[in-house]
């Protein structure tokens, strides 16, 4: 009698056309439905004339229609390929319903703006206007994204470190908790953006003021969750470590902090969201570059297509950073995988 290893199970699943519980054999019906929806979007874009409102026509309409048609052809080929599509089908099939919903939403957007003009210009623009922004203004948008990323990383790093140190100190030391805890409870809930005038008055530069505000917004949730994590560590862990001759620093670095890491990462996730909110406000008020500055510039010139393009970049940037933080969390807490709910 032979034992079945994990590799054997995965190999048999791959041979049977199964990847992560998704069967890739036969025709992918949802893929065919998605291909039909994308083809319909392409035909609407190409064959339905745009409604002219105050100017000749929307640029990049043909390019948008041809791109939608190309997506439809690619999805149809993948749907008909079955198991021969291999890894590509494994990646796309779980998102099949989104592949159907996306062209329907884009088509509705296209009809209400470019085709019928129901949504007024310039406040609303069709999807192809975003292509125009990314093609013609990519340099300024890219520089603004780089500036925002630098500012966000700088402020988030400072706030995360300060919040972690403050929270660990309060959770470990009763004396520190007595003096720092009331201050934290009094000043912590105050929105960082409310301190914007003071920050720009006392800081040596607008960049330093923005870093301070982002760090302040990040530090409070990190400090509170770190303090809660350290304070909630079971006393039996310390007793066992002391029995084995552990020093005070060993208890802090090797017992208290590792046990509190799950809550520390929860604070980091909350701090990242707060940092993004303050980032936009700070860049609108004083920083000379960044996505917040780009949004204000676009609103000033009534370039709402540029504003929507910047919002999409901002959403992608935030989602990417959260995904990266998840990866760091998974690596840092890999030793707790059996005890932490992931």
SERO-4910 file (N, C-alpha, C, O; in steps of 0.05 Angstrom, whole numbers):
BEGIN
 pado doro    nc1    nc2    nc3   cac1   cac2   cac3    cc1    cc2    cc3    oc1    oc2    oc3
  Unk    A     17    -24      0      0      0      0     18     25      0     35     28     17
  Unk    A     13     43    -19     29     66    -21     15     90    -10    -10     92    -11
  Unk    A     30    109      1     19    133     12     16    154    -10     32    155    -28
  Unk    A     -4    171     -7     -9    192    -26      2    218    -15     -7    228      6
  Unk    A     20    230    -29     32    255    -21     16    279    -32     -1    276    -49
  Unk    A     23    302    -21      9    327    -31     15    332    -60     -2    340    -75
  Unk    A     40    326    -68     48    330    -96     32    312   -114     24    320   -136
  Unk    A     26    287   -105     10    269   -122    -18    279   -125    -30    278   -147
  Unk    A    -30    290   -103    -57    301   -105    -58    324   -124    -77    326   -140
  Unk    A    -38    342   -122    -38    366   -140    -34    357   -169    -46    368   -187
  Unk    A    -17    337   -173    -12    327   -200    -38    316   -212    -44    321   -235
  Unk    A    -52    299   -197    -76    287   -206    -98    308   -211   -113    307   -230
  Unk    A    -99    329   -194   -118    350   -198   -112    366   -223   -130    373   -238
  Unk    A    -86    370   -229    -79    384   -253    -86    368   -278    -95    379   -298
  Unk    A    -81    341   -276    -88    324   -299   -118    323   -303   -127    320   -326
  Unk    A   -133    325   -282   -162    324   -284   -174    351   -292   -199    353   -295
  Unk    A   -157    372   -294   -167    398   -301   -177    414   -278   -194    432   -281
  Unk    A   -167    408   -253   -176    422   -229   -153    439   -219   -131    429   -215
  Unk    A   -159    464   -213   -139    482   -201   -154    498   -180   -172    514   -186
  Unk    A   -146    494   -154   -159    508   -132   -189    504   -132   -204    523   -126
  Unk    A   -198    480   -140   -227    475   -139   -242    485   -164   -266    484   -164
  Unk    A   -228    496   -184   -240    507   -208   -235    488   -231   -212    484   -238
  Unk    A   -256    476   -242   -253    457   -264   -249    473   -290   -265    491   -296
  Unk    A   -229    465   -305   -222    480   -329   -227    463   -354   -219    471   -376
  Unk    A   -240    440   -351   -246    423   -374   -272    433   -387   -289    445   -374
  Unk    A   -275    427   -413   -299    434   -428   -301    463   -434   -282    478   -429
  Unk    A   -323    471   -446   -327    499   -454   -333    516   -430   -350    508   -413
  Unk    A   -321    539   -428   -326    557   -406   -350    575   -414   -347    594   -429
  Unk    A   -373    569   -403   -397    583   -411   -397    612   -402   -405    630   -416
  Unk    A   -388    616   -378   -386    644   -368   -367    660   -385   -372    684   -389
  Unk    A   -346    647   -394   -327    661   -412   -340    669   -438   -335    691   -448
  Unk    A   -357    651   -449   -371    658   -474   -391    681   -469   -394    699   -486
  Unk    A   -404    681   -446   -422    703   -439   -407    729   -436   -416    750   -445
  Unk    A   -383    728   -424   -367    752   -421   -357    761   -448   -356    785   -453
  Unk    A   -349    743   -465   -341    750   -492   -363    764   -508   -359    784   -522
  Unk    A   -388    754   -505   -411    767   -517   -415    795   -507   -421    814   -523
  Unk    A   -412    799   -481   -416    825   -469   -395    845   -479   -401    868   -485
  Unk    A   -370    836   -480   -348    853   -490   -352    860   -519   -347    883   -528
  Unk    A   -361    840   -535   -366    845   -563   -389    866   -567   -387    883   -584
  Unk    A   -409    863   -550   -431    883   -551   -421    911   -544   -430    930   -557
  Unk    A   -404    912   -525   -392    938   -517   -377    950   -541   -379    974   -547
  Unk    A   -361    933   -554   -345    943   -577   -363    952   -600   -358    973   -612
  Unk    A   -385    938   -605   -403    945   -627   -417    972   -620   -420    989   -638
  Unk    A   -426    974   -595   -439    999   -587   -420   1023   -590   -428   1044   -600
  Unk    A   -396   1019   -582   -376   1041   -584   -370   1048   -612   -367   1072   -619
  Unk    A   -367   1029   -630   -358   1034   -657   -381   1042   -676   -378   1059   -692
  Unk    A   -404   1029   -672   -426   1032   -692   -446   1054   -684   -460   1065   -701
  Unk    A   -448   1061   -659   -467   1081   -650   -453   1108   -649   -434   1112   -634
  Unk    A   -461   1127   -666   -447   1153   -667   -449   1168   -640   -469   1166   -626
  Unk    A   -428   1182   -634   -428   1198   -609   -445   1223   -613   -447   1234   -635
  Unk    A   -457   1232   -591   -472   1257   -591   -453   1280   -587   -439   1281   -566
  Unk    A   -453   1298   -605   -434   1321   -604   -446   1342   -585   -468   1352   -589
  Unk    A   -430   1349   -565   -438   1369   -545   -416   1389   -542   -397   1384   -527
  Unk    A   -417   1411   -556   -398   1433   -552   -371   1428   -566   -354   1446   -565
  Unk    A   -366   1405   -577   -341   1400   -591   -346   1379   -612   -368   1368   -614
  Unk    A   -326   1373   -628   -329   1355   -651   -336   1326   -643   -357   1316   -652
  Unk    A   -320   1314   -626   -325   1286   -618   -306   1278   -596   -287   1292   -590
  Unk    A   -313   1256   -583   -295   1245   -563   -272   1230   -576   -276   1214   -593
  Unk    A   -248   1237   -567   -224   1224   -578   -222   1195   -568   -233   1188   -547
  Unk    A   -207   1178   -583   -201   1151   -575   -226   1133   -574   -226   1112   -560
  Unk    A   -248   1141   -588   -271   1124   -588   -266   1098   -603   -274   1077   -594
  Unk    A   -254   1101   -627   -248   1077   -642   -229   1058   -627   -233   1034   -627
  Unk    A   -208   1070   -615   -189   1053   -600   -203   1038   -578   -196   1015   -573
  Unk    A   -221   1051   -564   -235   1038   -542   -253   1015   -553   -254    994   -541
  Unk    A   -266   1020   -575   -283    999   -587   -267    975   -597   -275    952   -593
  Unk    A   -244    981   -609   -227    959   -619   -215    943   -595   -212    919   -597
  Unk    A   -208    957   -574   -198    943   -550   -219    925   -538   -212    902   -530
  Unk    A   -244    934   -536   -265    917   -525   -270    893   -543   -274    871   -533
  Unk    A   -268    897   -569   -271    875   -588   -248    855   -585   -253    830   -586
  Unk    A   -224    865   -581   -201    847   -577   -204    830   -552   -198    807   -551
  Unk    A   -214    843   -530   -219    828   -506   -240    806   -510   -238    784   -500
  Unk    A   -261    813   -526   -281    793   -532   -270    769   -547   -277    746   -541
  Unk    A   -253    774   -566   -241    752   -582   -223    735   -564   -224    710   -565
  Unk    A   -207    748   -547   -190    733   -529   -206    715   -509   -199    692   -505
  Unk    A   -227    726   -498   -243    711   -480   -257    688   -494   -260    666   -483
  Unk    A   -266    692   -518   -279    671   -533   -260    648   -539   -267    625   -537
  Unk    A   -235    655   -546   -215    634   -551   -209    618   -525   -206    594   -526
  Unk    A   -207    632   -503   -201    619   -478   -225    601   -469   -221    579   -459
  Unk    A   -249    611   -474   -273    595   -467   -275    570   -483   -283    549   -472
  Unk    A   -268    571   -508   -270    548   -526   -246    529   -522   -248    505   -529
  Unk    A   -224    539   -512   -200    523   -509   -203    502   -487   -190    481   -489
  Unk    A   -219    507   -467   -222    488   -445   -197    484   -430   -184    504   -422
  Unk    A   -189    459   -425   -166    453   -409   -140    460   -423   -119    463   -410
  Unk    A   -141    464   -449   -117    472   -464   -108    501   -457    -85    508   -461
  Unk    A   -126    517   -446   -119    544   -437   -101    543   -413    -86    562   -408
  Unk    A   -101    522   -397    -83    518   -375    -84    539   -354   -106    545   -343
  Unk    A    -61    551   -348    -59    569   -325    -75    594   -329    -85    606   -309
  Unk    A    -78    603   -354    -94    628   -359   -123    624   -350   -135    641   -338
  Unk    A   -134    601   -357   -161    595   -349   -164    593   -319   -183    602   -307
  Unk    A   -143    582   -306   -143    580   -277   -144    607   -264   -157    611   -243
  Unk    A   -131    627   -276   -131    654   -264   -156    669   -270   -165    686   -254
  Unk    A   -169    665   -293   -191    681   -302   -218    670   -293   -237    686   -288
  Unk    A   -221    644   -291   -247    632   -286   -260    641   -260   -284    645   -259
  Unk    A   -245    644   -238   -258    654   -213   -269    682   -216   -288    689   -202
  Unk    A   -258    698   -235   -268    725   -239   -288    726   -263   -292    748   -274
  Unk    A   -300    704   -270   -317    703   -293   -341    722   -291   -347    736   -311
  Unk    A   -354    724   -268   -377    741   -266   -369    771   -267   -384    787   -278
  Unk    A   -346    777   -257   -336    805   -260   -329    811   -289   -333    834   -297
  Unk    A   -320    791   -304   -315    796   -332   -340    801   -348   -339    813   -369
  Unk    A   -363    792   -338   -389    797   -350   -399    825   -341   -409    840   -357
  Unk    A   -396    831   -315   -406    856   -304   -391    880   -315   -403    901   -319
  Unk    A   -365    877   -318   -348    900   -327   -358    913   -353   -362    937   -354
  Unk    A   -361    897   -375   -370    910   -400   -398    920   -398   -405    940   -411
  Unk    A   -415    908   -381   -442    919   -378   -442    947   -364   -456    965   -372
  Unk    A   -425    949   -344   -422    976   -331   -409    996   -350   -418   1019   -351
  Unk    A   -388    987   -364   -376   1006   -383   -395   1013   -406   -395   1036   -415
  Unk    A   -411    994   -415   -430   1001   -435   -451   1021   -426   -459   1039   -441
  Unk    A   -461   1017   -402   -480   1037   -390   -467   1064   -388   -480   1084   -395
  Unk    A   -443   1065   -379   -428   1090   -377   -425   1103   -405   -429   1127   -408
  Unk    A   -418   1087   -424   -414   1097   -452   -440   1108   -463   -439   1130   -476
  Unk    A   -462   1094   -459   -487   1103   -471   -497   1129   -458   -506   1147   -471
  Unk    A   -494   1131   -431   -505   1154   -417   -488   1179   -422   -498   1202   -418
  Unk    A   -463   1176   -430   -445   1199   -434   -441   1205   -464   -451   1225   -474
  Unk    A   -427   1187   -478   -419   1193   -505   -442   1190   -525   -444   1205   -544
  Unk    A   -460   1171   -521   -481   1165   -541   -506   1182   -537   -516   1192   -557
  Unk    A   -516   1185   -513   -540   1200   -508   -536   1227   -496   -552   1245   -499
  Unk    A   -513   1231   -482   -508   1256   -469   -527   1262   -446   -532   1285   -440
  Unk    A   -537   1241   -433   -555   1245   -410   -540   1257   -387   -550   1276   -374
  Unk    A   -516   1248   -381   -499   1259   -360   -485   1283   -372   -471   1281   -392
  Unk    A   -487   1306   -358   -477   1331   -371   -446   1332   -371   -433   1323   -353
  Unk    A   -436   1344   -392   -407   1350   -394   -403   1378   -383   -421   1394   -383
  Unk    A   -379   1384   -373   -355   1367   -372   -353   1350   -346   -332   1337   -341
  Unk    A   -375   1350   -330   -373   1336   -305   -371   1306   -308   -360   1292   -291
  Unk    A   -383   1296   -330   -382   1267   -335   -370   1263   -364   -378   1277   -383
  Unk    A   -352   1244   -366   -339   1238   -391   -340   1208   -396   -341   1193   -376
  Unk    A   -340   1199   -421   -342   1170   -427   -316   1156   -420   -296   1169   -414
  Unk    A   -316   1130   -421   -291   1114   -414   -267   1121   -431   -245   1121   -422
  Unk    A   -272   1127   -457   -249   1132   -475   -234   1157   -468   -211   1161   -476
  Unk    A   -247   1175   -452   -233   1199   -444   -210   1193   -425   -190   1207   -424
  Unk    A   -213   1171   -409   -192   1162   -392   -167   1153   -408   -145   1157   -400
  Unk    A   -173   1139   -430   -151   1131   -447   -135   1155   -457   -111   1155   -459
  Unk    A   -150   1176   -464   -137   1201   -473   -119   1213   -452    -97   1222   -457
  Unk    A   -129   1213   -427   -113   1224   -405    -87   1207   -401    -66   1219   -399
  Unk    A    -90   1181   -400    -67   1164   -395    -47   1165   -418    -23   1161   -414
  Unk    A    -57   1170   -442    -39   1171   -465    -25   1198   -468     -1   1199   -475
  Unk    A    -39   1220   -462    -27   1246   -466    -17   1260   -442      1   1277   -444
  Unk    A    -26   1252   -418    -17   1265   -393     -4   1246   -374     -4   1250   -350
  Unk    A      7   1224   -385     18   1203   -368     43   1213   -353     48   1204   -330
  Unk    A     58   1232   -364     82   1241   -351     75   1256   -325     86   1250   -304
  Unk    A     57   1276   -327     49   1291   -304     35   1273   -283     40   1276   -259
  Unk    A     18   1255   -292      4   1237   -274     24   1218   -261     21   1211   -237
  Unk    A     43   1208   -276     63   1190   -264     81   1204   -243     87   1193   -223
  Unk    A     89   1229   -249    105   1244   -230     89   1249   -204     99   1247   -182
  Unk    A     63   1256   -208     46   1261   -184     43   1235   -168     43   1236   -143
  Unk    A     40   1213   -181     38   1187   -167     64   1181   -151     63   1172   -129
  Unk    A     87   1186   -164    112   1181   -150    115   1199   -126    125   1190   -105
  Unk    A    108   1225   -128    109   1243   -105     91   1234    -83     98   1235    -59
  Unk    A     67   1226    -90     48   1217    -69     58   1192    -55     55   1189    -31
  Unk    A     69   1173    -71     79   1149    -60    102   1154    -41    104   1142    -19
  Unk    A    120   1173    -48    142   1180    -31    132   1192     -5    142   1185     17
  Unk    A    113   1211     -7    103   1224     17     88   1204     34     90   1204     59
  Unk    A     72   1186     22     57   1167     38     75   1147     52     71   1141     76
  Unk    A     95   1137     38    114   1118     51    129   1131     74    133   1119     95
  Unk    A    138   1156     69    152   1170     90    135   1174    115    143   1168    137
  Unk    A    111   1185    111     93   1190    134     84   1165    147     82   1163    172
  Unk    A     77   1144    131     67   1119    142     89   1105    158     83   1094    179
  Unk    A    114   1106    148    136   1093    163    141   1107    190    144   1093    210
  Unk    A    142   1134    189    146   1148    214    123   1143    234    128   1138    258
  Unk    A     98   1145    224     76   1141    242     74   1112    252     67   1107    276
  Unk    A     80   1093    235     79   1065    244    100   1059    265     94   1045    285
  Unk    A    124   1069    262    145   1064    281    139   1078    308    141   1066    329
  Unk    A    131   1103    306    124   1118    331    100   1105    345    101   1102    369
  Unk    A     80   1098    330     56   1086    342     62   1059    355     52   1053    376
  Unk    A     79   1043    341     87   1018    353    103   1021    379     97   1007    398
  Unk    A    122   1039    379    138   1044    403    120   1054    426    123   1045    449
  Unk    A    103   1073    420     85   1084    441     66   1063    451     62   1060    476
  Unk    A     54   1047    434     36   1027    442     49   1005    459     38    996    479
  Unk    A     73    996    450     87    976    465     96    986    492     95    971    512
  Unk    A    103   1012    494    111   1023    520     88   1025    539     90   1018    562
  Unk    A     65   1034    529     41   1036    546     32   1009    555     24   1005    578
  Unk    A     32    989    537     23    963    544     41    949    564     32    931    578
  Unk    A     67    956    564     86    942    582     90    956    608     91    943    629
  Unk    A     92    982    607     99    997    631     74   1011    643     60   1025    629
  Unk    A     69   1006    669     47   1020    682     52   1050    685     33   1066    683
  Unk    A     77   1057    690     84   1085    693     78   1100    667     66   1121    666
  Unk    A     88   1089    644     83   1101    618     53   1102    612     43   1122    601
  Unk    A     39   1081    619     10   1081    615     -4   1102    630    -24   1114    621
  Unk    A      6   1107    655     -7   1128    672     -5   1155    659    -24   1171    660
  Unk    A     19   1162    648     23   1189    637     16   1192    608      5   1212    600
  Unk    A     20   1171    592     16   1174    563    -12   1167    555    -23   1178    536
  Unk    A    -24   1148    569    -51   1139    561    -71   1161    560    -86   1163    541
  Unk    A    -73   1179    581    -93   1201    579    -88   1219    556   -106   1229    543
  Unk    A    -62   1225    550    -56   1242    528    -64   1229    502    -75   1243    484
  Unk    A    -60   1204    499    -67   1189    475    -97   1189    471   -107   1193    449
  Unk    A   -112   1185    493   -141   1185    491   -152   1213    485   -174   1215    473
  Unk    A   -138   1233    493   -148   1261    490   -142   1271    462   -159   1283    449
  Unk    A   -117   1267    452   -109   1278    426   -113   1258    403   -115   1266    380
  Unk    A   -113   1232    409   -115   1213    388   -139   1214    370   -137   1213    345
  Unk    A   -163   1217    381   -187   1218    364   -190   1244    348   -207   1245    330
  Unk    A   -174   1264    353   -176   1289    338   -167   1283    309   -145   1273    305
  Unk    A   -183   1290    288   -174   1285    261   -148   1299    254   -145   1323    261
  Unk    A   -131   1286    241   -105   1298    234   -108   1322    216    -93   1341    218
  Unk    A   -128   1321    199   -133   1344    181   -141   1369    196   -138   1391    186
  Unk    A   -152   1366    220   -160   1389    236   -136   1405    246   -138   1429    252
  Unk    A   -113   1392    247    -88   1405    255    -72   1416    232    -49   1423    235
  Unk    A    -85   1417    209    -71   1426    185    -59   1454    187    -36   1458    180
  Unk    A    -74   1474    197    -63   1501    200    -38   1502    218    -19   1515    212
  Unk    A    -40   1488    241    -17   1488    259      7   1474    247     30   1483    251
  Unk    A      2   1452    233     24   1437    221     39   1454    200     63   1455    200
  Unk    A     24   1469    184     37   1486    164     50   1510    176     68   1522    164
  Unk    A     41   1518    200     53   1542    213     80   1534    226     99   1549    224
  Unk    A     80   1511    240    104   1504    256    124   1488    239    148   1489    245
  Unk    A    116   1474    219    134   1458    203    152   1475    186    144   1496    176
  Unk    A    177   1467    182    196   1483    165    188   1483    136    197   1501    121
  Unk    A    172   1464    126    165   1463     98    137   1449     96    128   1436    114
  Unk    A    125   1453     73     99   1440     69    102   1410     67     83   1396     76
  Unk    A    124   1400     57    129   1371     57    131   1360     85    119   1339     91
  Unk    A    146   1373    102    148   1364    130    121   1365    144    115   1347    160
  Unk    A    105   1385    139     78   1387    151     61   1363    141     46   1352    157
  Unk    A     62   1357    116     47   1335    105     56   1308    118     39   1291    125
  Unk    A     82   1304    120     92   1280    133     83   1278    162     75   1256    171
  Unk    A     83   1300    176     73   1300    204     44   1292    206     37   1277    223
  Unk    A     27   1303    188     -1   1297    189     -7   1268    182    -23   1255    195
  Unk    A      7   1257    162      4   1229    155     13   1211    177      1   1191    184
  Unk    A     36   1218    189     47   1202    212     28   1203    235     24   1183    249
  Unk    A     16   1226    241     -3   1228    263    -28   1211    258    -37   1198    277
  Unk    A    -38   1211    234    -61   1195    227    -55   1165    229    -72   1149    236
  Unk    A    -30   1158    223    -23   1130    224    -17   1121    252    -23   1098    260
  Unk    A     -4   1138    268      6   1130    294    -16   1122    314    -13   1104    330
  Unk    A    -39   1136    313    -60   1131    333    -71   1103    332    -71   1089    352
  Unk    A    -81   1093    309    -91   1065    309    -69   1045    315    -75   1024    327
  Unk    A    -45   1050    305    -23   1031    310    -17   1030    340    -13   1008    352
  Unk    A    -16   1053    353    -10   1054    382    -32   1040    398    -26   1025    416
  Unk    A    -57   1046    392    -79   1034    407    -79   1004    404    -82    989    424
  Unk    A    -76    994    379    -77    965    375    -53    951    386    -55    929    397
  Unk    A    -29    964    385     -5    952    396     -7    951    427     -1    931    439
  Unk    A    -17    972    439    -21    973    468    -41    951    476    -36    937    496
  Unk    A    -62    948    461    -82    927    468    -70    899    465    -75    881    481
  Unk    A    -54    895    444    -41    869    440    -21    862    462    -21    839    472
  Unk    A     -4    881    469     16    875    490      2    871    517     10    853    532
  Unk    A    -18    887    523    -31    885    549    -47    860    552    -52    851    574
  Unk    A    -56    848    529    -73    824    531    -57    798    530    -69    776    529
  Unk    A    -30    799    529    -14    775    529    -18    760    555    -18    772    577
  Unk    A    -22    734    554    -27    718    578     -3    719    597     20    717    588
  Unk    A     -8    722    622     13    724    642     28    697    645     51    697    654
  Unk    A     15    676    638     29    650    639     53    648    621     72    634    627
  Unk    A     52    663    598     75    663    580     99    676    594    122    666    592
  Unk    A     95    698    608    117    711    623    127    693    645    151    691    650
  Unk    A    109    679    659    118    662    681    136    639    671    156    633    683
  Unk    A    128    627    649    144    606    637    171    616    629    192    604    634
  Unk    A    172    640    616    197    651    607    215    659    630    239    655    629
  Unk    A    203    670    651    219    677    675    230    651    688    253    652    698
  Unk    A    215    630    689    224    605    700    249    595    685    267    583    698
  Unk    A    250    600    660    273    592    643    296    612    644    316    609    630
  Unk    A    293    633    660    315    652    664    314    675    644    335    687    639
  Unk    A    291    682    633    290    704    613    293    731    627    283    735    649
  Unk    A    306    749    613    310    776    623    286    793    616    268    784    601
  Unk    A    285    818    626    263    836    620    261    842    590    239    843    579
  Unk    A    284    847    577    284    853    549    276    829    533    263    832    512
  Unk    A    283    805    541    274    781    527    244    779    528    231    771    509
  Unk    A    232    785    552    203    783    554    189    803    535    168    797    524
  Unk    A    201    826    531    189    846    514    192    839    485    173    838    469
  Unk    A    217    832    477    223    828    449    215    800    438    208    797    415
  Unk    A    215    780    456    211    753    446    184    741    456    176    719    447
  Unk    A    171    754    474    145    744    484    122    764    478    103    757    464
  Unk    A    125    788    489    103    807    487     98    816    458     75    815    448
  Unk    A    119    825    444    115    836    417    107    815    397     88    820    382
  Unk    A    119    791    396    109    771    378     80    763    382     65    759    363
  Unk    A     72    761    408     44    754    414     25    776    405      2    770    399
  Unk    A     34    801    405     17    824    398     17    830    368      2    848    359
  Unk    A     34    817    352     37    824    324     10    823    308      6    840    291
  Unk    A     -7    803    312    -33    804    297    -48    830    300    -58    841    281
  Unk    A    -49    840    325    -64    865    329    -47    889    319    -59    909    311
  Unk    A    -21    887    319     -5    908    308    -11    911    278    -13    934    268
  Unk    A    -13    889    264    -19    891    235    -47    902    230    -52    915    210
  Unk    A    -66    896    248    -92    908    245    -90    938    247   -103    953    232
  Unk    A    -74    948    266    -70    976    269    -56    988    244    -63   1011    236
  Unk    A    -38    974    232    -24    983    208    -44    986    185    -43   1005    169
  Unk    A    -62    966    182    -82    968    161   -100    992    165   -107   1007    146
  Unk    A   -109    997    190   -125   1020    196   -110   1046    191   -121   1065    181
  Unk    A    -85   1046    199    -68   1070    195    -64   1076    166    -62   1099    158
  Unk    A    -61   1056    149    -57   1060    120    -81   1074    108    -78   1092     92
  Unk    A   -105   1065    116   -129   1079    105   -131   1108    114   -138   1125     99
  Unk    A   -125   1113    140   -125   1140    150   -104   1157    137   -108   1181    131
  Unk    A    -81   1145    131    -59   1160    119    -67   1168     90    -60   1190     82
  Unk    A    -81   1151     76    -89   1159     49   -108   1182     49   -107   1200     32
  Unk    A   -126   1183     69   -145   1205     71   -131   1231     76   -137   1252     63
  Unk    A   -112   1231     94    -97   1255    101    -78   1263     78    -73   1287     74
  Unk    A    -68   1243     63    -50   1249     41    -64   1268     21    -51   1287     13
  Unk    A    -88   1262     13   -102   1278     -7   -106   1306      4   -102   1326    -10
  Unk    A   -115   1308     29   -120   1335     41    -94   1351     43    -94   1375     36
  Unk    A    -72   1339     52    -47   1353     54    -37   1363     27    -27   1385     25
  Unk    A    -39   1346      7    -29   1354    -19    -46   1375    -32    -36   1391    -48
  Unk    A    -71   1376    -25    -88   1397    -36    -82   1424    -24    -87   1445    -36
  Unk    A    -72   1424      1    -68   1449     15    -41   1462     11    -40   1487      9
  Unk    A    -20   1446      9      6   1459      8     27   1446     -9     45   1460    -18
  Unk    A     26   1420    -13     47   1406    -28     45   1413    -57     22   1416    -68
  Unk    A     67   1417    -70     68   1427    -98     66   1404   -119     66   1410   -143
  Unk    A     64   1380   -110     61   1357   -129     48   1334   -114     48   1333    -90
  Unk    A     37   1316   -130     23   1293   -118     -5   1290   -129    -14   1307   -144
  Unk    A    -17   1267   -123    -44   1262   -133    -65   1281   -122    -83   1289   -137
  Unk    A    -62   1290    -97    -80   1309    -86    -78   1336   -101    -98   1349   -108
  Unk    A    -53   1344   -106    -48   1368   -122    -59   1365   -150    -70   1384   -161
  Unk    A    -56   1342   -162    -66   1336   -189    -97   1338   -190   -108   1349   -209
  Unk    A   -110   1328   -169   -139   1330   -168   -148   1359   -166   -167   1367   -179
  Unk    A   -134   1375   -150   -141   1403   -148   -137   1418   -174   -153   1435   -182
  Unk    A   -114   1411   -187   -108   1424   -213   -130   1417   -234   -138   1434   -249
  Unk    A   -138   1391   -234   -158   1382   -253   -185   1396   -248   -199   1403   -267
  Unk    A   -192   1399   -223   -217   1412   -217   -216   1442   -224   -236   1453   -234
  Unk    A   -193   1454   -221   -190   1483   -228   -194   1488   -258   -204   1509   -266
  Unk    A   -185   1469   -274   -187   1472   -303   -212   1457   -314   -215   1455   -338
  Unk    A   -229   1447   -297   -253   1432   -305   -246   1408   -322   -261   1400   -339
  Unk    A   -222   1397   -317   -213   1373   -331   -221   1349   -315   -205   1336   -302
  Unk    A   -247   1342   -316   -257   1321   -299   -248   1293   -308   -247   1275   -292
  Unk    A   -241   1291   -333   -230   1265   -343   -203   1260   -328   -198   1237   -320
  Unk    A   -187   1281   -326   -162   1278   -311   -167   1271   -282   -152   1255   -270
  Unk    A   -187   1283   -271   -194   1277   -242   -202   1248   -239   -193   1235   -220
  Unk    A   -219   1238   -257   -227   1210   -254   -203   1191   -259   -201   1171   -246
  Unk    A   -186   1198   -277   -162   1182   -282   -144   1181   -258   -133   1160   -251
  Unk    A   -141   1204   -244   -125   1205   -220   -137   1189   -197   -123   1176   -182
  Unk    A   -164   1189   -195   -178   1174   -175   -174   1144   -179   -171   1129   -160
  Unk    A   -174   1135   -204   -169   1107   -210   -141   1099   -203   -136   1078   -191
  Unk    A   -121   1116   -209    -94   1111   -202    -91   1110   -171    -77   1092   -161
  Unk    A   -105   1127   -157   -104   1128   -128   -115   1102   -117   -104   1091    -98
  Unk    A   -137   1092   -128   -150   1068   -118   -131   1044   -123   -128   1026   -106
  Unk    A   -118   1043   -147   -100   1021   -153    -76   1022   -134    -66   1002   -124
  Unk    A    -66   1047   -128    -43   1050   -110    -50   1040    -82    -34   1026    -70
  Unk    A    -73   1048    -72    -81   1040    -45    -85   1010    -44    -76    997    -25
  Unk    A    -98    998    -64   -103    970    -64    -76    954    -65    -73    934    -52
  Unk    A    -57    964    -81    -31    951    -83    -16    952    -57     -4    932    -49
  Unk    A    -17    974    -43     -3    977    -17    -16    958      4     -2    946     20
  Unk    A    -43    956      3    -56    938     22    -49    909     16    -44    894     35
  Unk    A    -47    902    -10    -39    875    -17    -10    870     -8     -4    848      2
  Unk    A      8    889    -11     35    886     -2     36    883     28     52    867     38
  Unk    A     20    898     42     20    896     71      9    868     80     18    857    100
  Unk    A    -10    857     65    -19    830     70      4    810     66      6    792     82
  Unk    A     20    814     46     42    796     41     62    797     64     72    776     73
  Unk    A     68    821     73     86    824     96     74    811    121     88    798    136
  Unk    A     48    815    125     35    803    148     36    773    147     42    760    167
  Unk    A     31    761    123     32    732    121     60    721    126     63    700    138
  Unk    A     81    736    117    108    727    122    116    730    151    129    712    163
  Unk    A    108    752    163    116    757    191    101    739    210    112    731    231
  Unk    A     77    731    204     61    714    222     59    685    212     41    671    220
  Unk    A     77    677    195     76    649    185     80    629    208     69    607    206
  Unk    A     94    636    229     99    618    251     74    615    269     72    597    285
  Unk    A     54    634    265     29    633    280      6    622    264    -17    626    271
  Unk    A     12    610    241     -9    603    223    -29    583    235    -53    583    227
  Unk    A    -21    567    254    -39    548    266    -57    559    287    -76    547    295
  Unk    A    -50    584    297    -65    595    320    -80    620    312    -98    629    327
  Unk    A    -72    633    290    -85    659    282   -105    653    260    -99    637    242
  Unk    A   -128    665    261   -148    662    240   -141    680    217   -140    704    220
  Unk    A   -135    668    194   -125    683    171   -148    691    152   -143    703    132
***
